[in-house]
Amino acid sequence: MIPWLVAILAPTINCIQWLPQLYKTYVTQRVHDLSLYSLLLILATSLLWLLHGYFIMDIALLVSGTVSVCVNLFLLRLYMLYRRRK
């Protein structure tokens, strides 16, 4: 029972871990403390987890990977949009 719970919790938490940052960035429109390289590395990691979920046909990894990639792409978009504003 415990491995099944971990297999669900880990991707779920991974999926939502950037939502607070996304919300704060959207509301404040400030990105001066965000690192572009970190955002790109996190996006690459999310894409790799998504691919891994596809290769092993794990629905939890597919769903969380898709949501994580979308959240990271939106955060990256906000970064590009707001970094020009001072």
Buried (B, 14 or more C-beta within 10 A) or exposed (E): EEEEEEEEEEBBEBBBEBEEBBEEBEEEEBBEEBEEEEBEEBBEBBBEBBEEBEEEEBEBBBBBBBBBBEBBBBBBEBBEEBEEEE
